[in-house]
Amino acid sequence: MIGEEERDTVLRAMSGLTGGCYRGDFCGAIAGAVQVVGALFGKAGPQDMEDSRLTATIKTVYDRLKDLAVSRYGDTSCQTISRCNWYDPEDVKARRIDGRRDECTRFVGECARVVGEVLLEVVGEEELRLLQGEA
């Protein structure tokens, strides 16, 4: 969804969402999905106008991901999805070894899939390429 020239900056910026900001309060994958939509449709400065599709697309992405998380895990918090107490350094270390991290990886993939599906519904393949800066 992002151009190669911005890739490293975007990935670094989004890395802070890991573990719900390392506190487990919210799911960083859901927050990241919304950021992708904002990157495509949001305004970059006060002189810009945001795309009229921003609000509806964010609501659609969030609603689908919330439904998915609630049906699969019970709610949208990172602590519930990851089954990790982010305030306990030993539990954070343990999740890297005992397989709990894998579930987060799967959910991040699901979030990416949902964002892609919604964006294709909203703009179609050709315009998505244009938004991504491809000719």
Backbone as a ProteinNet text record, in pm:
[ID]
protein_1_A
[PRIMARY]
MIGEEERDTVLRAMSGLTGGCYRGDFCGAIAGAVQVVGALFGKAGPQDMEDSRLTATIKTVYDRLKDLAVSRYGDTSCQTISRCNWYDPEDVKARRIDGRRDECTRFVGECARVVGEVLLEVVGEEELRLLQGEA
[TERTIARY]
80.5	0	84.6	211.1	295.2	407.9	458.4	569	697.8	788.7	915.8	994.6	987.4	1065.5	1018.1	891.8	839.7	839.1	868.9	851.7	919.5	1047.8	1121.9	1066.3	1035.8	981.8	848.1	762.7	630.4	642.4	726	741.9	797.8	893.9	946.5	837.1	760.4	654.8	550.4	515.7	411.8	462.9	593.6	647.4	610.6	581.2	540.1	404.1	329.6	197.7	205.4	323.1	341.1	291.1	217.7	169.4	79.8	6.4	-79.3	3.9	111.8	212	278.5	296.5	358.6	280.8	150.3	65.6	-58.3	-86.9	-194.5	-334.2	-345.8	-478.8	-558.4	-491.6	-560.1	-476.9	-536.6	-466.1	-393.4	-261.8	-181.5	-206.1	-246.5	-275.4	-399.2	-499.7	-619.7	-584.5	-507.7	-466.1	-382.8	-295.7	-214.5	-297.7	-401.1	-490.2	-557.8	-600.1	-663.7	-561.5	-436.7	-333.2	-307.6	-317.5	-300.7	-407.8	-531.3	-640	-612.8	-569.9	-537.4	-425	-326.2	-214.7	-261.6	-363	-413.5	-513.3	-598.8	-709.1	-700.3	-611.3	-603.4	-531	-540.7	-470.6	-335.3	-239.7	-103.2	-77.6	-162.6	-142.3	-270.6	-270.6	-393	-446.9	-360	-404.8	-468.5	-448.3	-501.7	-644.8	-715.1	-848.2	-837.7	-899.4	-898.9	-997.5	-969.9	-1057.9	-1190	-1298.7	-1431.3	-1456	-1373.7	-1390.1	-1323.1	-1247.5	-1170.5	-1256.8	-1354.8	-1433.7	-1506.8	-1575.4	-1651.7	-1560.5	-1444.7	-1352.3	-1293.2	-1256	-1204.1	-1310.2	-1433.2	-1540.5	-1560.2	-1557.1	-1575.3	-1462	-1338	-1222.6	-1231.4	-1254.6	-1259.8	-1372.6	-1491.3	-1604.7	-1577.3	-1519.4	-1489.3	-1383.3	-1280.9	-1176.1	-1225.2	-1308.9	-1366.5	-1451.6	-1536.9	-1620	-1534.3	-1427.6	-1337.7	-1270.6	-1218.2	-1149	-1244.4	-1361.2	-1457.1	-1503.8	-1531.8	-1578.5	-1469.1	-1345.2	-1235.6	-1176.4	-1163.9	-1091.5	-1174.7	-1284.4	-1368.1	-1369.1	-1262.6	-1260.7	-1144.6	-1119.5	-1016.5	-886.9	-873.4	-751.1	-635.7	-518.9	-399.1	-378.7	-403.2	-383	-467.7	-590.2	-676.5	-631.5	-605.1	-565.7	-432.6	-336.4	-201.7	-190.7	-291.8	-288.2	-157.6	-121.6	3.2	-22.5	38.9	37.3	157.5	133.7	240.5	309.4	253.4	317.2	415.9	419	506.4	617.2	739.2	847.7	872.9	852.4	874.4	768.6	644.1	538.8	564.3	612.9	645.3	754.9	857.7	964.4	909.7	825.8	773.8	689.7	614.3	526.9	605.9	730.8	815.6	854.9	852.6	898.8	783	674.5	568.7	461.2	478.7	385.1	274.7	258.2	152.6	177.5	301.8	335.4	281.2	275.9	226	81.8	1.5	-138.8	-147	-62.5	-59.3	-19.5	79.8	123.5	9.1	-66.2	-182.2	-285.6	-310.4	-410.7	-364	-235.9	-182.8	-208.9	-186.6	-215.4	-362.5	-449.3	-593.6	-630	-568.3	-594.1	-551.8	-436.4	-389.3	-484.3	-533.1	-627.8	-755.1	-808.7	-931.8	-911	-799.6	-772	-767.7	-698.7	-690.6	-827	-908.2	-1042.4	-1126.9	-1124.7	-1205.1	-1157.2	-1026.4	-975.6	-1012.3	-1008.3	-1049.9	-1198.3	-1279.9	-1422.9	-1445.1	-1366.9	-1387.7	-1334.6	-1214.6	-1151.4	-1125.8	-1124.8	-1092.2	-942.6	-904.4	-762.8	-685.9	-743.5	-672.1	-644.6	-746.7	-724.8	-633.7	-639	-549.5	-404.2	-375.3	-240.5	-200.4	-293.5	-266	-239.6	-322	-302.5	-167.1	-120.9	7.5	123.3	93.7	197.8	249.7	180.3	220.5	153.7	224	167	104.4
-120	0	126.1	113	232	219.4	332	331.9	289.1	236.4	188.3	299	422.9	530.5	565.1	537.9	566.9	444.3	329.8	203.5	202.5	234.4	226.5	324.1	446	545.7	500	449.2	404.2	284.9	189.8	72.3	111.8	204.5	250.7	321.4	407.1	480.6	385.5	282.1	189.5	89.5	73.4	-24.1	10.2	135.1	174.6	120.7	68.4	13.3	-129.3	-189.1	-325.6	-339.9	-444.9	-472.9	-363.6	-296.3	-187	-83	-39.5	51.9	-13.6	-145	-224.8	-218.4	-195.5	-194.1	-280.9	-323.3	-417.7	-360	-228.1	-168.2	-173.6	-163.5	-168.9	-253.5	-295.2	-379	-290.2	-299.8	-221.4	-257.2	-381.6	-420.9	-347.9	-332.6	-258.4	-110.4	-55.9	84.3	104.4	12.1	21.2	13.7	-69.5	-79.9	54.2	120.3	251.1	353.5	341.9	433.1	417.7	296.5	274.3	351.8	344.4	418	567.9	615.3	756.2	800.1	713.4	746.9	764.8	689.5	699.8	814.5	837.8	932.2	1058.1	1060.3	1174	1291.9	1404.1	1523.3	1534	1589.4	1599.6	1732.3	1829.9	1959.5	2039.3	2151.5	2230.3	2282.7	2296.8	2346.3	2236.1	2111.2	1998.1	1966.1	1900.3	1848.3	1697	1640	1494.8	1440.8	1321.9	1254.2	1224.9	1245.3	1225.5	1081.1	988.8	846.4	809.1	901.1	869.2	813.6	889.3	851.3	719.4	705.2	582.3	461.1	479.4	366.6	326.1	422.6	389.8	317	365.6	299.7	155.6	134.8	-0.3	-91.8	-45.6	-126.8	-158.6	-56.3	-78.7	-174.8	-153.6	-240.5	-385.5	-408.9	-547.5	-609.6	-531.3	-586.1	-606.3	-516	-532.5	-658.5	-677.5	-798	-923.9	-921.4	-1036.5	-1064.1	-959.7	-977.7	-1024	-964.1	-1000.9	-1144.8	-1184	-1321.3	-1423.9	-1389.4	-1484.3	-1484.1	-1364.2	-1352.9	-1302.8	-1234.4	-1182.9	-1031.9	-966.1	-819.5	-776.1	-645.6	-592.4	-554	-582.1	-541.3	-634.7	-578	-655.8	-761.1	-722.4	-816	-941.7	-925	-1040.8	-1120.7	-1052.4	-1121	-1192.2	-1126.2	-1182.8	-1276	-1270.1	-1345.9	-1316.9	-1187.3	-1145.2	-1029.6	-1036.2	-924.6	-836.6	-729.6	-642.9	-565.6	-566.7	-502.7	-596.5	-721.8	-822.2	-859.1	-810	-836.2	-985.6	-1067.1	-1211.6	-1272.5	-1225.7	-1275.1	-1229.2	-1106.9	-1055.7	-1141.5	-1174.9	-1262.1	-1400.8	-1453.7	-1589.5	-1602.8	-1499.3	-1509.9	-1523.7	-1480.6	-1496.3	-1642.3	-1717.4	-1856.3	-1955.2	-1927.2	-2027.2	-2027.7	-1949	-1953.8	-1849.3	-1778.3	-1676.1	-1565.4	-1539	-1435.8	-1472	-1600.5	-1646.8	-1605.4	-1604.8	-1564.6	-1417.5	-1335.6	-1193.9	-1179.9	-1255.7	-1251.1	-1288.4	-1390.7	-1430	-1318	-1254.5	-1148	-1025.5	-994.2	-884.5	-915	-1038	-1078.5	-1063.6	-1101.7	-1085.9	-938.1	-853.8	-709.6	-657.1	-700.1	-656.8	-704	-826.6	-879	-795	-764.7	-685.6	-546.5	-481.4	-348.7	-357.9	-456	-473.2	-494.2	-579.8	-604.3	-477.5	-406	-283.7	-180.5	-163.2	-64.9	-102.2	-228.7	-269.6	-243.2	-260.8	-229.5	-79.3	1.5	146.3	211.7	174.1	245.4	160.1	30	-56	-66	-163.5	-194	-81.8	-24.7	77.7	202.2	253	372.2	342.9	222.1	187.4	197.3	152.1	165.5	313.7	397.9	542.1	602.7	563.6	614.8	572.6	458	407.2	471.8	552.7	620	539.7	433.1	354.6	413.1	408.3	461.2	353.1
0	0	0	36.6	43	-57.8	-102	-195.7	-128.5	-207.2	-152	-82.6	-134	-73.9	66.8	99.9	234	325.1	271	342.9	478.9	483.8	610	713.8	671.9	764.6	820.4	733.8	777.9	871.9	837.9	924.9	1061	1062.3	1191.1	1271	1205.4	1276	1332.9	1259.6	1304.2	1407.7	1420.9	1515.9	1659.9	1687.1	1821.5	1861.9	1765	1794.9	1850.1	1843.4	1891.6	2034.6	2058.2	2193.3	2248.3	2159.3	2206.1	2277.7	2213.2	2272.3	2392.8	2384.5	2489.9	2621.4	2608.8	2727.8	2710.4	2588.7	2565.1	2562.1	2570	2580	2450.3	2337.5	2208.5	2114.2	2004.4	1908.3	1808.1	1805.3	1713.1	1567.9	1540.5	1402.2	1350.9	1435.7	1396.7	1378.6	1471.7	1459.4	1333.3	1302.5	1181.8	1055.3	1057.6	941.5	913.7	1019.4	1004.7	954.5	998.2	950.9	801.4	750.3	606.5	529.1	576.3	510.6	518.1	633.7	649.2	557	538	449	305.3	266.5	129.7	111.2	210.1	191.9	278	375	466.6	404.5	470.8	422.6	490.5	417.2	468.6	538.8	519.1	581.2	581.6	650.3	663	530	431	302.1	216.6	253.4	176.8	218	128	159.8	168.1	270.4	278.4	176.4	132.5	38.7	108.7	40.3	100.6	142	95	129.9	261.6	321.1	441.3	553.7	597	714.6	694.8	583.6	560.1	548.7	485.4	469.3	603.5	685.2	818.5	900.2	895.9	970.8	923.2	793.1	738.8	781.6	766.9	807.4	956	1037.7	1182.3	1219.3	1163.7	1197.8	1161.6	1044.6	1004.2	1094.2	1128.1	1214.4	1356.6	1404.1	1537.8	1542.4	1442.1	1437.2	1435	1354.7	1345.3	1479.9	1542.9	1670.8	1780.6	1787	1891.5	1871.5	1747.8	1724.6	1752	1722.9	1739.5	1880.4	1941.5	2068	2185.3	2157.4	2264.8	2274.9	2231.1	2223.1	2134.6	2129.6	2039.5	2109.9	2236.9	2305.9	2271.5	2264.7	2238.5	2348	2470.7	2581	2563.7	2516.7	2494.6	2373.2	2263.4	2140.3	2158.5	2220.2	2236.2	2356.7	2445.2	2570.2	2646	2650.2	2712.8	2808.1	2923.8	3017.1	2984.2	2912.5	2863.7	2975.9	3095.4	3209.9	3279.2	3237.4	3297.2	3197.6	3218.3	3122.7	3098.2	3199.1	3182.1	3089.8	3100.5	3011.9	2868.1	2851.5	2717.5	2655.1	2731.9	2681.7	2648.4	2736.5	2719.3	2592.4	2556.4	2439.1	2309.6	2311.7	2193.4	2172.6	2279.3	2275	2266.7	2337.3	2353.6	2245	2139.9	2027.6	2028.5	2139.1	2142.7	2041.3	2012.8	1914.3	1775.6	1745.9	1616.2	1591.8	1696.8	1680.5	1642.1	1699.4	1660.6	1514.6	1473.2	1333.6	1240.6	1276.7	1195.2	1190.8	1304.8	1307.6	1228.9	1234.1	1151.9	1003.9	964	825.5	791.6	884.7	863.9	849.1	929.9	920.3	784.6	736.2	604.6	495.6	507.8	409.3	406.6	523.6	532.4	473.5	506.6	449.4	297.1	245.4	100.2	37.2	97.8	44	44.3	154.9	164.7	63.6	52.3	-43.8	-186.6	-219.4	-353.2	-375	-271.1	-281.5	-301.5	-231.1	-230.8	-358	-400.4	-511.6	-635	-620.5	-733.7	-754.1	-834.8	-854.2	-922.9	-1027.1	-1103.5	-1019.6	-949.9	-869	-750.5	-696.8	-586.4	-631.5	-752	-805.9	-815.8	-859.8	-869.6	-731.8	-632.9	-497.7	-441.1	-482	-436.8	-511.3	-610.1	-685.9	-804.2	-839.3	-955	-1078.6	-1187.3	-1313.3	-1396.3
[MASK]
+++++++++++++++++++++++++++++++++++++++++++++++++++++++++++++++++++++++++++++++++++++++++++++++++++++++++++++++++++++++++++++++++++++++

